[in-house]
Amino acid sequence: MSQTLLQAFITFLVTIDPIALAPVFVSLTAETDAAARRRIAVRAAAVAAAVLFVFAVGGEFLLRALGIGLPALRIAGGALLFLLAIEMVFARQSGYRSTTASETEEAAHRHDPAVFPLAVPLISGPAAITAVIVMMGEAGASLLVKGGVLAMLALVLALVLAVLLLAARLVGVLGVTGVNVIGRVLGILLGALAVQFILDGITASGLFAGGPGAA
């Protein structure tokens, strides 16, 4: 159980990457006062938490409805997270955890960026949603382990809120280079986790072991 919870915490931490949210938050709230920034931070974290917890609880039902097995999700999720890891290592931005050009332009005209683009897709983007569903699947049928995975998700979201509330100070201390260095280190960890997800999915499918999934 402890290994699953540690894996869940690291997966959520590197997928959401709270530190990388700091400069984006500062940019989006540059023209607001301190009280408004606090409200935006709390609202963004709350909305993102709602989105991720909905997928955590309902993800298994969705998979069954679509006829998707957990091994397939592990492989697909691992591939998606590996692509994200590559971009983290090279400090590039994509639609996995950032907004597209058109979304950025739309966000520039919004007075409250809490829901969009902060909550979705910056905090609860495709990669984070995939990670949540995969980790809940890894927990199996144990309600205790599932509860532990949800607790790890809540812990990471609490870190997100703390980073948003202290974003200006963090950016001032770390700078863009410091944020990118942390992102690269987390990207390496995420890459290793992504490969493990793919290997676990292949093993569970039985494709190369003569198991039930073998041709």
Sequence and secondary structure as in RCSB ss.txt:
>XXXX:A:sequence
MSQTLLQAFITFLVTIDPIALAPVFVSLTAETDAAARRRIAVRAAAVAAAVLFVFAVGGEFLLRALGIGLPALRI
AGGALLFLLAIEMVFARQSGYRSTTASETEEAAHRHDPAVFPLAVPLISGPAAITAVIVMMGEAGASLLVKGGVL
AMLALVLALVLAVLLLAARLVGVLGVTGVNVIGRVLGILLGALAVQFILDGITASGLFAGGPGAA
>XXXX:A:secstr
 HHHHHHHHHHHHHHH HHHHHHHHHHHTTTS HHHHHHHHHHHHHHHHHHHHHHHHHHHHHHHHHT  HHHHHH
HHHHHHHHHHHHHHTT   TTTS  HHHHHHHHT S  IIIIIIIIIIS HHHHHHHHHHHHHTTT HHHHHHHH
HHHHHHHHHHHHHHHTHHHHHHHHHHHHHHHHHHHHHHHHHHHHHHHHHHHHHHHTTTTTSTT  
